[in-house]
Amino acid sequence: MPSAMAKIAKEQGVMTGFYSGFGPILFKQIPYTMAKFAVQGKAAEMIYTSLDKTPADMTAMGNVQVSLGSGVIAGVAAAIISHPADTLLSKINKAGAGGSGSTMSRLANIAKETGYLKLCTQGLGARCIMIGTLTAGQFGIFDS
């Protein structure tokens, strides 16, 4: 492993070899994380309001159920918000995708080639199911 890392650093440089995808990942991860927590908090609040209860009024199992439900809602929202960036990241990792040039110019080329509607919708259903259940599990575990 150290010899492979040294080879990458020598041939591509430290920034390009190890961190070229860092910026694009932030464009996906920051909105995803912000949406996940903001939506989960608001969804849980709305669920408690609709039940006319506070978390203190609920059983431990009832609170976990609220966490799971609000987690699904948050996961679906986060998946929808971050899906275009996630699609771009998946495509840019294929050899030759987006032509040559900087990472940002390649991402722009891929976006043009793919089209806005396809970028936002291709694979979205499966992603909502995956992220919705994953996020529900995360909040369910955290709140139990």
Disulfide bonds with the S-S distance in Angstrom:
none
